Each structure stands twice: as C-alpha cells, then as structure tokens.
Amino acid sequence: MDAAKGYMALTDPDWYSFLSTHPHVDEVNFWQPHGGRTFRVLKPGEFFFFKLRAPHKAIAGFGFFERFECLPAWLAWDCFGEMNGAPDFESMIDRIARLRGDDGQSIRAGNFEIGCVMISAPVFFAKDEWVSAPTDWARTGIQQGKTYHLDQGEGRRVLEECLGRARMGTRYWNVERSVELVAEGSPRYGSPVLVRPRFGQGLFSMAVRDAYDGACAVTHEHSMPVLEAAHIVPYGRGGEHRVENGLLLRRDLHRLFDRGYVTVTPDYVFRVGDRLRDEFKNGRSYYDLNGRPIVLPVRELSRPKKALLDWHGNEVFRG
C-alpha cells in the first residue's frame, strides 16, 4: 500500500479569513487565477492543507481533495457561490483580476477559465490554533505548494497537530462517521488512510453534470448556463448531495420539478402533470415531453434511485 500523501498549498489570507467565519463549511473551491495548470498531485480523499502566505506562514486548516477541473469563472461561482472565498461574484472577480493582472468586459463577465481544486470537509483553525509550517518550506516565497509523506517527518507532525485540533468540539462534522481518520496501532494516531467526506452542493453539482455527460436528462440540451443539478429529495427535506439523488435538468424543468408540476417515474419516464395546464392555461412545450424516457448515466450506481423517484412522485408531484 502506498504511503499516504498530503499537499500543503500556499493560501491567500483573505480567502481563509472569509471562509473561516462560516460555520459548517462542507466544501470549498481553492481556485487558481489561471486555468492552464492541471493539479494532479493528489487522489480523491487525500489531505490538502492550507498554508497561509506571508506574513503568517502557518497552517490554518485542511480538507480533503476531491477533484480538479478548469471551469469558466461564472460556472465556479454558480456551483460554489460563497465557498469560493468571496461574498459575491463581483468580489471574486476583483480578486482574480488583480492576481491575473488582467481586466475588461470578458473578465468581468467571468468568461475565462480558472483552475478549481475542489476540497471537501474543510476545517479552519482560529489564529491561536494555527500549526507551524514545515521547517523545510522554501524561504524564497517562490514555492506555491509541496507534497509531503504523512507517515514521517514534517508531514506526519503537521498531520497529527491538525487532526488534534480538528477533533476538538464538533468542527469535524462532514465525514462519514463509520470511517476513522487514521488507523489504530501507533503511539499516537497511526497511519493515515483515505476517508469519505460527504459532498456539498458544488461537488454534487459537478458530479451530476459528469454523470449525465453535461446534457439535460429530458431534453438533451448541452448549453451549460441553462443546466442545473436537481435534487430528487430536496436537501432541506433530508435528501443527500449524492449523484443517485440527482438529475441534470434544464433550468425551467428544474423549477417545475421542485414545485411538483413534473416528475420522473421509477421506470425513468418524464411526466407532466395536469396542474400545469389547469393553473396556467398553457404549457404546450412541456406536454410534448410527457412520456419521454430520460437519458440515464452510463454508470449504474450514478442512476437515480427508484425509491427516491417514487418518493418525489408521492410527496412532491401534484399530478
């Protein structure tokens, strides 16, 4: 078995300051201002540490790498919102434009790609809890990040101190409780192992887009700006951010689905209820879709669970 790895990434203090004030952050987008570089250092579930830039030079938290993708800036905002480390889209663009040294109409609209390192289950430390940076970190300020083995040396020291802080209180809340952070067997924590963080809204959205190959399950529309990941059982009613609880739908169909005017049956057929016609005296373009089989993800485990579709038909669909 390969030794566990972690990556310590140079982190903007403003990004950290904004996110550290939010309780129960279940995911963050650790963006790069340019979209040309691919992040291939970690596998999903491996540790990603936030090392603050000068003058702080300390580890201010960590999370678990989930995926990397180059995305248009507007889509990164649509998926992750404030979890991009900014209070609004304009503030995020201001910061990116400053770092890129580039501005203009296209930049302001977010029509450019940024690198998105998507991190699940992050934990942020208060200033008096910061962990000392690795002693072998470059002093030049050029180093943007560094990979460490977590079973030895400075990598192990940083991991153990971070886990000790994360175990305090209820802050470490977004990982499956059946999965231990580390194995037993050493004087303190043991050897690090992969964990299973839960998805947040942004990672859910990206996973559903992937599962449906970027096309609406009903209309086959591929235009990214009008596609949304819909929950079958809403998150506010106990539904989880899992691909099998999702459908990729055109935005108008998503709204109709959430409000119960349309549904998908457990045998994967799209249905339009009579209420749409009765209440709005229209809806012809939607009734043309009635009875159409939806397109399913190739991977069987990513397909909508029939029990969840049955729940939507009984609890939300208005018929």
Helices and strands as residue ranges (DSSP letters): E 5-11, H 13-20, E 27-32, E 47-52, E 58-72, H 73-80, G 81-84, H 89-100, H 105-108, E 113-124, G 127-129, E 131-132, E 145-149, H 153-166, H 201-211, G 224-226, E 227-231, G 235-237, G 243-245, E 246-250, H 251-258, E 262-264, E 270-272, H 274-280, H 284-287, G 300-302, H 306-315
